[in-house]
Amino acid sequence: MDRNQATGLVLIFGILFVYFTFFAPKPENLPQVKKGKDSVKVQAPAKVTESQLAIQNLQASGIADSSVTIDTIPVWMENDDLKIKISPIGARITEVTLKKFKTWDAKPLQLISEGRSEQKIQIPVGGKSVNVSLLPFTAGKENVHVTKDSIEVVFQYAMPGSGSISQRYCLLSKGYQLKYNLSTSGIQFPGNSLAECYFNLNANQLEKDLAQNRTTTCINFYSASEGFSSLSETTLTEEKKETPSTDWISFKQKFFNVGFIGNAPFSKVVARQKTNEADSLSVKQMEASISMPIANNGFGFRYFLGPNKFGLLKSVAPEYDKNVYLGWPVINLVNRFITVNVFYWLEGAISSYGVIIIILVLLIKLLLLPLSYKSYISMAKMKVLKPELDEIKARTGDDMQKAQAEQMKLYQQVGINPLSGCIPLLLQMPILLAMFNFFPNAIELRQQSFWWAPDLSSYDSIATLPFSLPGYGDHVSLFTILMTASTLVLTWYNNQTSTVAGPMQSMSYIMPVVFMFILNSLPAGLSFYYLVSNVVSIVQQQVIKRFVDEGTLRQKLEDNKVKNANKKKTGFAARLEEAMRIAQETQKEKDKQKKGK
């Protein structure tokens, strides 16, 4: 490792450090609606507390008098993936359970739970705004339609006097999308009328690490004109944003999201999120007020109620897959077109995700082998040049500019590009950062165990500390320790071919320890990837070393000296030498001025 490579590594470590630090988630006696034969079951009605509260609201708003009674009960819609509870009071979704997933503590995963969410829809009727969410809807057997492909439930309410309101939900036999439509009969709306919809979600803690969950939860938006945008994930203080003409909005958590996708663009969206850090059961509170145009006496949109799986989200809506963060633009392209596809291909053939990570490392190392070989050859050339470099250093003393000028002259004579060792390392950076963004956001690793790690999407802990170390946490991750140890071994091997000593060499040993603190609370799958990558790099380097003879390299450099003796300098070399000459003269002039003073 020469000075340029060491400088490149320090720059890379610095970039990684900044990136990782700063940029771097029981109904009783209720009717059932299910797919299949005899799937609709209606049981005896029973009054519930929610009904009593609704009556009070209806009476207070003047929609109903004291004689009103509400005896209807919630309806359940269910397919292979979702179980949804809908209250007849307002025909509101009050509970959503994802059947194929569990919370981190093995409980049913409720994306929306009763008492921790709110849904309100208001429409203009007769010159005033009517809160549809307070109205007592009914959904009898005649309003339930079950086929082999879908389940549809229609909730109806007859307005006092004349007119009626219908709310229709349609759920396919599998999948995570729910279609919603509100329509009216006998009710006329003024021109350019808008429906006002309000959604509030106090997101449940679904993953083990609450702090990390909070910094991966936010509200995302998309519009065809403005593109993708979002509120901050990492900020825990209250945030608010208003966007016009929005195609969809999503309440996104680390691995799941609740989305609202318009059949036509929403006229306006006002979103707000905040965090109650004292509430250990709540990740973040997210709310949105959505205005949407009423056309043909109605309006509609789709819900998405499911996992943040990249391949699944791509088919939901334009750029809806951006709910899975895959990194900055260049890094995003690497993940989107290479990592994700290779990972899904391996996933289809191999059941162990630890083995998939190992194979992914081997494929990437094979792809980067030419760069790794070129980097090693550059280091080997610098090593055989070390006697000449030491002689230049001894002859020039503390005159760094003169030393650099003579080193550049020597490099030109022997045909070495001083950047040849640094460039391969920089070209590997997108892959390194791509993995850093892919593994923490890959739901495929969620609750997948490997060796001692019960969940590759979260940190592995072999011991809990009685205290919390700043930047490290209160647990000990074995994969992170092994990754750090392997990095130190790889660094030692690199330094055997290095021409750098002193502080620069010491820095190469300090940086892996610094990253141990950063990676300790990150997913075990990421640390395991870096561990395997380091082990493969060590083996790869030893194999390359067997095919590289330093005597042959030395002879090749001597031959280049003869060949390049009368060779005209390239434009780049000439400009670089001229720049160094000017810098040297400038420094001499400054030294003279200092002596004169």
C-alpha positions as CSV (number, residue, x, y, z in Angstrom):
1,M,0.0,0.0,0.0
2,D,1.7,3.3,-1.1
3,R,1.0,6.8,0.0
4,N,-1.7,7.4,-2.6
5,Q,-3.5,4.2,-1.7
6,A,-3.3,5.0,1.9
7,T,-4.6,8.5,1.2
8,G,-7.4,6.9,-0.8
9,L,-8.3,4.5,2.0
10,V,-8.3,7.3,4.6
11,L,-10.6,9.3,2.2
12,I,-12.9,6.2,1.8
13,F,-13.0,5.6,5.5
14,G,-13.8,9.3,6.0
15,I,-16.6,9.2,3.5
16,L,-18.0,6.0,5.0
17,F,-17.8,7.4,8.5
18,V,-19.8,10.5,7.5
19,Y,-22.3,8.4,5.5
20,F,-22.8,5.8,8.2
21,T,-23.1,8.4,11.0
22,F,-25.3,11.0,9.5
23,F,-27.1,9.4,6.5
24,A,-26.4,6.6,7.1
25,P,-37.8,0.5,12.0
26,K,-60.3,-10.5,19.4
27,P,-63.4,-10.0,17.8
28,E,-66.3,-11.8,19.5
29,N,-69.7,-12.5,17.9
30,L,-68.8,-10.7,14.7
31,P,-69.8,-11.5,11.2
32,Q,-67.2,-13.1,9.0
33,V,-66.5,-12.4,5.3
34,K,-64.1,-15.0,3.8
35,K,-63.3,-16.5,0.4
36,G,-64.9,-19.9,-0.4
37,K,-68.0,-21.8,0.2
38,D,-70.2,-20.6,3.1
39,S,-67.7,-17.9,3.7
40,V,-70.2,-15.3,4.9
41,K,-71.4,-15.7,8.4
42,V,-73.7,-13.3,10.1
43,Q,-74.3,-13.7,13.8
44,A,-76.7,-12.2,16.2
45,P,-76.2,-8.4,16.6
46,A,-74.7,-7.1,19.8
47,K,-74.3,-3.6,21.0
48,V,-70.7,-2.4,21.5
49,T,-69.2,0.6,23.3
50,E,-68.3,2.1,20.0
51,S,-72.0,2.2,19.0
52,Q,-72.9,4.1,22.2
53,L,-70.2,6.7,21.5
54,A,-71.4,7.0,17.9
55,I,-75.0,7.6,19.0
56,Q,-73.8,10.5,21.1
57,N,-71.8,12.0,18.2
58,L,-74.8,11.6,15.8
59,Q,-77.2,13.3,18.3
60,A,-74.7,16.1,19.0
61,S,-74.2,16.8,15.3
62,G,-78.0,16.8,14.7
63,I,-77.8,14.0,12.2
64,A,-80.0,11.7,14.3
65,D,-82.4,12.2,17.2
66,S,-82.7,10.4,20.5
67,S,-84.6,7.4,19.0
68,V,-81.6,6.2,16.9
69,T,-80.2,2.8,17.7
70,I,-77.2,1.1,16.4
71,D,-77.2,-2.7,16.6
72,T,-75.0,-3.6,13.7
73,I,-71.6,-5.2,14.3
74,P,-68.2,-5.1,12.6
75,V,-67.5,-7.0,9.4
76,W,-64.3,-8.9,8.6
77,M,-62.8,-9.2,5.2
78,E,-60.1,-11.8,4.7
79,N,-57.9,-13.2,2.0
80,D,-54.7,-15.2,1.9
81,D,-52.6,-12.3,3.2
82,L,-54.8,-9.8,5.1
83,K,-57.5,-9.8,7.7
84,I,-59.4,-6.5,7.9
85,K,-61.9,-5.3,10.4
86,I,-64.4,-2.7,9.2
87,S,-66.8,-0.9,11.6
88,P,-70.3,-0.2,10.3
89,I,-70.1,3.2,12.1
90,G,-68.7,5.2,9.2
91,A,-67.7,2.0,7.4
92,R,-64.2,2.7,8.8
93,I,-61.2,0.3,8.8
94,T,-60.3,-0.2,12.4
95,E,-57.9,-3.1,12.3
96,V,-55.6,-4.7,9.7
97,T,-53.6,-7.9,10.5
98,L,-50.9,-9.3,8.1
99,K,-51.4,-13.0,8.3
100,K,-48.0,-14.1,7.1
101,F,-46.0,-11.9,9.4
102,K,-45.4,-11.7,13.2
103,T,-44.1,-8.8,15.3
104,W,-40.5,-9.1,16.7
105,D,-42.0,-10.8,19.9
106,A,-44.0,-13.3,17.9
107,K,-47.4,-11.6,18.2
108,P,-49.9,-11.2,15.3
109,L,-48.7,-8.2,13.3
110,Q,-51.4,-5.5,13.3
111,L,-50.5,-2.8,10.8
112,I,-53.6,-0.9,12.0
113,S,-55.0,-1.6,15.4
114,E,-58.2,-0.4,17.1
115,G,-57.8,2.6,19.3
116,R,-54.5,3.6,17.6
117,S,-55.8,4.9,14.3
118,E,-58.5,7.3,13.0
119,Q,-60.3,7.6,9.7
120,K,-62.6,10.4,8.8
121,I,-64.3,11.4,5.5
122,Q,-66.4,14.5,5.0
123,I,-68.5,15.4,1.9
124,P,-70.6,18.5,1.1
125,V,-74.3,17.7,1.3
126,G,-77.0,20.4,1.2
127,G,-74.6,23.3,1.7
128,K,-72.9,21.8,4.8
129,S,-70.1,19.3,5.4
130,V,-71.3,15.8,6.5
131,N,-68.9,13.6,8.5
132,V,-69.5,10.2,6.9
133,S,-67.5,8.6,9.6
134,L,-70.3,9.2,12.1
135,L,-73.1,7.6,10.1
136,P,-74.4,4.2,11.0
137,F,-74.0,2.1,7.8
138,T,-75.4,-1.4,7.2
139,A,-74.0,-4.3,5.3
140,G,-76.4,-7.3,5.2
141,K,-75.8,-10.5,3.3
142,E,-77.2,-9.0,0.1
143,N,-74.4,-6.5,0.2
144,V,-71.6,-9.1,0.4
145,H,-70.4,-10.6,-2.9
146,V,-67.8,-13.4,-2.8
147,T,-66.2,-15.0,-5.8
148,K,-63.1,-17.1,-6.3
149,D,-61.1,-14.0,-7.2
150,S,-62.4,-11.3,-4.8
151,I,-64.6,-10.3,-1.9
152,E,-66.7,-7.2,-2.1
153,V,-68.7,-5.5,0.8
154,V,-71.1,-2.6,0.3
155,F,-72.0,-0.4,3.3
156,Q,-75.2,1.7,2.8
157,Y,-76.7,4.6,4.7
158,A,-80.1,6.3,3.8
159,M,-80.0,10.0,4.5
160,P,-82.9,11.6,6.3
161,G,-85.4,12.8,3.8
162,S,-83.9,11.5,0.5
163,G,-80.7,10.2,-0.9
164,S,-78.2,7.6,0.2
165,I,-74.5,7.0,0.6
166,S,-72.7,3.8,-0.3
167,Q,-69.1,2.8,0.6
168,R,-67.7,-0.1,-1.3
169,Y,-64.6,-2.2,-0.3
170,C,-63.1,-4.8,-2.7
171,L,-60.4,-7.2,-1.7
172,L,-58.8,-9.7,-4.1
173,S,-58.3,-13.3,-3.1
174,K,-54.6,-12.6,-2.4
175,G,-52.4,-9.5,-2.1
176,Y,-52.2,-6.4,0.0
177,Q,-54.3,-3.9,-2.0
178,L,-57.9,-2.9,-0.9
179,K,-60.1,-0.9,-3.3
180,Y,-62.4,1.8,-1.8
181,N,-65.1,3.8,-3.4
182,L,-67.8,6.2,-2.1
183,S,-70.8,6.9,-4.2
184,T,-74.2,8.6,-3.6
185,S,-77.7,8.4,-5.0
186,G,-80.1,11.3,-5.0
187,I,-77.5,13.7,-3.7
188,Q,-76.2,16.5,-5.9
189,F,-72.8,18.0,-5.3
190,P,-71.8,21.6,-6.4
191,G,-69.3,21.9,-9.2
192,N,-65.6,21.3,-8.3
193,S,-66.7,19.7,-5.0
194,L,-64.0,18.1,-2.8
195,A,-64.2,15.2,-0.4
196,E,-62.0,15.8,2.7
197,C,-60.4,12.6,4.1
198,Y,-58.3,12.4,7.3
199,F,-56.2,9.5,8.3
200,N,-54.2,9.2,11.5
201,L,-51.9,6.2,12.4
202,N,-50.1,5.8,15.7
203,A,-47.6,3.2,14.3
204,N,-47.2,0.1,16.5
205,Q,-43.7,-1.2,17.4
206,L,-43.3,-4.1,15.0
207,E,-39.5,-4.5,15.2
208,K,-37.0,-5.1,18.1
209,D,-35.0,-1.9,18.0
210,L,-37.4,1.0,18.8
211,A,-34.8,3.7,18.3
212,Q,-34.0,2.4,14.8
213,N,-37.6,1.9,14.0
214,R,-38.3,5.6,14.7
215,T,-35.5,6.7,12.4
216,T,-36.8,4.5,9.6
217,T,-40.4,5.7,9.8
218,C,-41.8,8.6,7.9
219,I,-44.4,9.9,5.4
220,N,-43.6,9.6,1.7
221,F,-45.3,11.3,-1.3
222,Y,-45.3,11.1,-5.0
223,S,-46.6,13.2,-7.8
224,A,-46.0,13.0,-11.5
225,S,-45.0,16.7,-11.6
226,E,-42.9,16.9,-8.5
227,G,-41.5,13.3,-8.2
228,F,-40.8,11.5,-5.0
229,S,-40.5,13.4,-1.6
230,S,-40.8,12.7,2.1
231,L,-40.7,14.0,5.6
232,S,-37.5,13.3,7.5
233,E,-37.0,9.7,8.8
234,T,-34.4,10.7,11.4
235,T,-36.0,13.8,12.9
236,L,-38.2,13.1,15.9
237,T,-39.6,16.6,16.3
238,E,-42.9,17.5,14.7
239,E,-42.9,18.1,10.9
240,K,-45.6,19.2,8.5
241,K,-45.8,19.5,4.8
242,E,-48.4,20.5,2.2
243,T,-48.3,19.1,-1.4
244,P,-50.7,19.8,-4.3
245,S,-51.6,17.2,-6.9
246,T,-50.3,14.1,-5.2
247,D,-50.6,10.7,-6.8
248,W,-50.0,8.7,-3.6
249,I,-49.0,9.1,0.0
250,S,-47.6,6.4,2.3
251,F,-47.2,6.0,6.1
252,K,-44.0,4.0,5.8
253,Q,-42.3,2.0,8.6
254,K,-39.0,0.1,8.3
255,F,-40.6,-3.0,6.7
256,F,-44.2,-2.2,6.2
257,N,-46.4,0.7,5.0
258,V,-50.0,1.9,4.8
259,G,-50.5,3.6,1.5
260,F,-53.3,5.7,-0.1
261,I,-53.2,5.7,-4.0
262,G,-55.6,7.9,-5.8
263,N,-57.6,6.8,-8.8
264,A,-57.0,10.4,-9.9
265,P,-54.4,12.7,-8.3
266,F,-55.4,14.1,-4.9
267,S,-56.0,17.8,-5.1
268,K,-54.1,18.6,-1.9
269,V,-52.3,16.7,0.9
270,V,-51.3,18.1,4.3
271,A,-49.2,15.6,6.2
272,R,-47.8,15.8,9.7
273,Q,-45.7,13.4,11.8
274,K,-44.4,13.6,15.4
275,T,-42.9,11.3,17.9
276,N,-43.8,10.7,21.5
277,E,-40.5,9.4,22.9
278,A,-42.1,8.7,26.2
279,D,-44.4,6.1,24.7
280,S,-42.5,2.9,24.3
281,L,-45.3,1.2,22.4
282,S,-45.5,3.9,19.7
283,V,-43.0,4.3,16.9
284,K,-44.3,7.5,15.3
285,Q,-47.6,9.3,14.9
286,M,-48.5,10.1,11.3
287,E,-51.5,11.9,9.9
288,A,-52.7,13.2,6.6
289,S,-55.6,15.4,5.4
290,I,-56.4,14.5,1.8
291,S,-58.6,16.6,-0.5
292,M,-59.9,14.7,-3.6
293,P,-62.3,15.8,-6.3
294,I,-65.8,14.3,-6.4
295,A,-66.7,13.1,-9.9
296,N,-69.9,11.4,-11.0
297,N,-71.3,11.6,-7.5
298,G,-68.4,9.8,-6.0
299,F,-64.6,9.2,-5.6
300,G,-62.3,6.4,-4.8
301,F,-58.7,5.3,-4.1
302,R,-56.7,2.2,-3.2
303,Y,-55.2,1.2,0.1
304,F,-51.9,-0.6,0.2
305,L,-51.5,-2.5,3.5
306,G,-48.4,-4.6,3.4
307,P,-44.7,-5.2,3.4
308,N,-42.0,-3.1,1.9
309,K,-40.8,-5.7,-0.6
310,F,-39.2,-4.0,-3.6
311,G,-40.5,-6.5,-6.2
312,L,-44.1,-6.2,-4.8
313,L,-44.2,-2.4,-4.5
314,K,-43.1,-1.9,-8.1
315,S,-46.5,-3.0,-9.3
316,V,-48.5,-0.9,-6.9
317,A,-48.0,2.6,-8.4
318,P,-45.4,4.7,-10.2
319,E,-42.3,4.9,-8.0
320,Y,-44.1,3.3,-5.1
321,D,-41.0,1.0,-4.7
322,K,-39.2,4.0,-3.3
323,N,-40.7,3.1,0.0
324,V,-37.8,0.8,0.1
325,Y,-34.7,3.0,0.4
326,L,-31.8,1.7,-1.7
327,G,-29.4,4.6,-1.4
328,W,-28.1,7.6,-3.2
329,P,-28.6,7.8,-7.0
330,V,-25.6,5.8,-8.2
331,I,-25.8,3.4,-5.3
332,N,-29.6,3.1,-5.9
333,L,-28.9,2.0,-9.5
334,V,-26.5,-0.7,-8.3
335,N,-29.1,-2.0,-5.9
336,R,-32.1,-1.6,-8.2
337,F,-30.6,-3.4,-11.2
338,I,-28.0,-5.7,-9.8
339,T,-28.3,-6.5,-6.1
340,V,-32.0,-6.9,-5.9
341,N,-32.3,-9.1,-9.0
342,V,-29.3,-11.3,-8.0
343,F,-30.7,-11.6,-4.4
344,Y,-34.2,-12.6,-5.7
345,W,-32.6,-15.1,-8.1
346,L,-30.6,-16.7,-5.2
347,E,-33.7,-16.6,-3.0
348,G,-35.6,-18.7,-5.4
349,A,-33.1,-21.5,-5.3
350,I,-31.7,-21.4,-1.7
351,S,-33.7,-21.4,1.6
352,S,-30.9,-20.2,4.0
353,Y,-30.3,-16.5,3.8
354,G,-26.9,-16.9,5.4
355,V,-25.9,-19.1,2.5
356,I,-27.4,-16.6,0.1
357,I,-25.2,-13.8,1.6
358,I,-22.1,-16.0,1.2
359,I,-22.9,-16.7,-2.4
360,L,-23.6,-13.0,-3.0
361,V,-20.2,-12.1,-1.6
362,L,-18.5,-14.7,-3.9
363,L,-20.3,-13.4,-7.0
364,I,-19.4,-9.8,-6.2
365,K,-15.8,-10.7,-5.4
366,L,-15.6,-12.5,-8.8
367,L,-17.0,-9.4,-10.5
368,L,-14.5,-7.2,-8.8
369,L,-11.5,-9.6,-9.2
370,P,-9.9,-7.6,-12.1
371,L,-9.9,-4.4,-9.9
372,S,-8.6,-6.3,-6.9
373,Y,-5.8,-7.8,-9.0
374,K,-4.9,-4.4,-10.4
375,S,-4.8,-2.9,-6.9
376,Y,-2.5,-5.7,-5.6
377,I,-0.1,-5.3,-8.5
378,S,0.1,-1.6,-7.8
379,M,0.9,-2.2,-4.2
380,A,3.5,-4.8,-5.2
381,K,5.2,-2.3,-7.6
382,M,5.4,0.3,-4.9
383,K,7.0,-2.3,-2.6
384,V,9.8,-3.1,-5.0
385,L,10.3,0.7,-5.5
386,K,10.6,1.2,-1.7
387,P,14.5,1.5,-1.8
388,E,14.4,4.3,-4.4
389,L,11.5,6.0,-2.5
390,D,13.5,5.8,0.8
391,E,16.5,7.2,-0.9
392,I,14.5,10.2,-2.3
393,K,13.1,10.8,1.2
394,A,16.6,10.7,2.8
395,R,18.0,13.0,0.1
396,T,15.3,15.7,0.2
397,G,14.8,15.7,4.0
398,D,11.8,17.8,5.0
399,D,11.3,19.4,1.6
400,M,8.0,17.6,0.8
401,Q,7.5,19.4,-2.5
402,K,10.9,18.4,-3.8
403,A,10.4,14.8,-2.6
404,Q,7.0,14.7,-4.4
405,A,8.6,16.1,-7.6
406,E,11.3,13.4,-7.6
407,Q,8.8,10.7,-6.8
408,M,6.7,11.7,-9.8
409,K,9.7,11.7,-12.0
410,L,10.5,8.1,-10.8
411,Y,7.0,7.0,-11.3
412,Q,7.1,8.3,-14.9
413,Q,10.4,6.6,-15.6
414,V,9.2,3.1,-14.4
415,G,5.7,3.6,-15.9
416,I,3.6,3.7,-12.8
417,N,0.4,5.7,-12.4
418,P,0.4,7.0,-8.8
419,L,-3.4,6.8,-8.8
420,S,-3.5,3.2,-10.0
421,G,-3.8,1.9,-6.5
422,C,-6.4,4.3,-5.4
423,I,-8.8,4.2,-8.4
424,P,-9.7,0.4,-8.0
425,L,-10.6,1.1,-4.4
426,L,-12.8,4.0,-5.3
427,L,-14.5,2.0,-8.0
428,Q,-15.5,-0.6,-5.4
429,M,-17.1,2.1,-3.2
430,P,-20.6,1.9,-4.9
431,I,-20.8,-1.8,-4.2
432,L,-19.7,-1.3,-0.6
433,L,-22.3,1.4,0.0
434,A,-24.9,-0.5,-2.0
435,M,-24.7,-3.4,0.5
436,F,-24.9,-0.9,3.4
437,N,-28.2,0.3,2.1
438,F,-29.6,-3.0,0.8
439,F,-29.3,-5.3,3.9
440,P,-30.9,-3.0,6.5
441,N,-33.9,-2.5,4.2
442,A,-34.4,-6.1,2.9
443,I,-37.5,-7.5,4.4
444,E,-36.5,-10.9,3.2
445,L,-34.0,-11.0,6.0
446,R,-36.6,-10.2,8.6
447,Q,-36.8,-12.9,11.3
448,Q,-34.5,-15.2,9.3
449,S,-32.1,-16.9,11.6
450,F,-28.5,-17.9,10.9
451,W,-26.1,-19.5,13.3
452,W,-26.5,-17.6,16.7
453,A,-28.4,-14.7,15.1
454,P,-32.2,-15.1,15.5
455,D,-33.0,-12.2,13.1
456,L,-30.6,-11.1,10.3
457,S,-32.5,-7.9,9.9
458,S,-31.6,-6.8,13.4
459,Y,-28.4,-6.9,15.5
460,D,-27.2,-10.1,17.0
461,S,-26.6,-9.9,20.7
462,I,-24.5,-12.4,22.6
463,A,-24.3,-10.3,25.8
464,T,-26.2,-7.3,27.3
465,L,-24.1,-4.7,29.1
466,P,-25.2,-3.2,32.4
467,F,-24.6,0.2,30.9
468,S,-24.8,1.9,27.5
469,L,-21.6,3.1,25.8
470,P,-22.0,6.2,23.7
471,G,-22.1,5.3,20.0
472,Y,-21.9,1.6,20.8
473,G,-25.0,0.7,22.8
474,D,-25.8,-1.7,25.6
475,H,-25.2,-5.0,23.7
476,V,-22.4,-6.9,22.2
477,S,-22.8,-8.1,18.6
478,L,-20.6,-11.1,17.8
479,F,-20.9,-10.7,14.0
480,T,-19.6,-7.1,14.4
481,I,-16.7,-8.2,16.5
482,L,-15.7,-10.9,14.0
483,M,-16.1,-8.5,11.2
484,T,-13.8,-6.0,13.0
485,A,-11.2,-8.8,13.7
486,S,-11.2,-9.9,10.0
487,T,-10.8,-6.3,8.9
488,L,-7.7,-5.9,11.1
489,V,-6.2,-9.1,9.7
490,L,-6.9,-8.0,6.2
491,T,-5.3,-4.6,7.0
492,W,-2.2,-6.4,8.4
493,Y,-1.9,-8.4,5.2
494,N,-2.2,-5.2,3.1
495,N,0.5,-3.5,5.2
496,Q,2.9,-6.3,4.4
497,T,2.9,-4.9,0.9
498,S,2.8,-1.3,2.0
499,T,5.3,1.5,1.7
500,V,3.5,3.6,4.3
501,A,4.6,3.8,7.9
502,G,4.0,6.0,10.9
503,P,0.6,7.7,11.5
504,M,-0.9,6.7,8.2
505,Q,-0.3,3.0,9.0
506,S,-1.7,3.5,12.5
507,M,-4.8,5.1,11.0
508,S,-5.5,1.9,9.0
509,Y,-5.8,-0.1,12.2
510,I,-7.8,2.5,14.1
511,M,-10.6,3.0,11.5
512,P,-11.9,-0.6,11.7
513,V,-12.3,-0.2,15.5
514,V,-14.2,3.0,14.9
515,F,-16.6,1.2,12.5
516,M,-17.2,-1.5,15.1
517,F,-19.0,1.2,17.1
518,I,-21.1,2.2,14.0
519,L,-22.0,-1.3,12.9
520,N,-22.8,-2.7,16.4
521,S,-26.5,-1.8,16.2
522,L,-26.9,-2.4,12.5
523,P,-28.4,-5.7,11.1
524,A,-26.5,-8.9,11.6
525,G,-26.9,-9.7,7.9
526,L,-24.8,-6.6,7.0
527,S,-22.0,-7.4,9.5
528,F,-22.0,-11.0,8.3
529,Y,-21.7,-9.8,4.7
530,Y,-18.6,-7.7,5.6
531,L,-17.2,-10.6,7.6
532,V,-17.4,-13.0,4.7
533,S,-16.2,-10.3,2.3
534,N,-13.0,-9.8,4.4
535,V,-12.3,-13.5,4.7
536,V,-12.7,-14.0,0.9
537,S,-10.4,-10.9,0.3
538,I,-7.7,-12.4,2.5
539,V,-7.9,-15.8,0.7
540,Q,-8.0,-14.0,-2.7
541,Q,-5.0,-11.9,-1.8
542,Q,-3.0,-14.9,-0.8
543,V,-3.9,-16.7,-4.1
544,I,-2.9,-13.6,-6.2
545,K,0.4,-13.3,-4.2
546,R,1.4,-16.8,-5.3
547,F,1.2,-15.7,-9.0
548,V,3.1,-12.4,-8.5
549,D,6.9,-12.6,-8.5
550,E,8.5,-9.4,-7.1
551,G,11.8,-10.1,-9.0
552,T,9.9,-10.2,-12.3
553,L,8.1,-7.0,-11.3
554,R,11.4,-5.3,-10.5
555,Q,12.9,-6.3,-13.9
556,K,9.8,-5.0,-15.6
557,L,10.2,-1.6,-13.9
558,E,13.9,-1.5,-14.9
559,D,13.0,-2.3,-18.5
560,N,10.4,0.5,-18.4
561,K,13.2,2.9,-17.2
562,V,15.2,2.2,-20.4
563,K,12.1,2.3,-22.6
564,N,10.8,5.6,-21.2
565,A,14.2,7.3,-21.0
566,N,13.5,9.4,-24.1
567,K,9.8,9.2,-24.1
568,K,7.9,12.4,-24.4
569,K,5.8,13.3,-21.3
570,T,2.0,12.9,-21.6
571,G,-0.1,16.0,-21.3
572,F,-1.3,15.0,-17.8
573,A,2.2,14.2,-16.6
574,A,3.6,17.5,-18.0
575,R,0.8,19.5,-16.4
576,L,1.2,17.7,-13.1
577,E,5.0,18.3,-13.1
578,E,4.5,22.0,-14.0
579,A,2.0,22.4,-11.1
580,M,4.4,20.8,-8.7
581,R,7.2,23.0,-9.9
582,I,5.1,26.2,-9.4
583,A,4.1,25.0,-6.0
584,Q,7.7,24.3,-5.1
585,E,8.8,27.8,-6.3
586,T,5.9,29.4,-4.4
587,Q,6.9,27.6,-1.2
588,K,10.5,28.7,-1.6
589,E,9.4,32.3,-2.1
590,K,7.3,32.1,1.1
591,D,10.3,30.7,3.0
592,K,12.5,33.6,1.8
593,Q,9.8,36.1,3.0
594,K,9.7,34.4,6.4
595,K,13.5,34.6,6.7
596,G,13.5,38.2,5.7
597,K,11.0,39.0,8.4
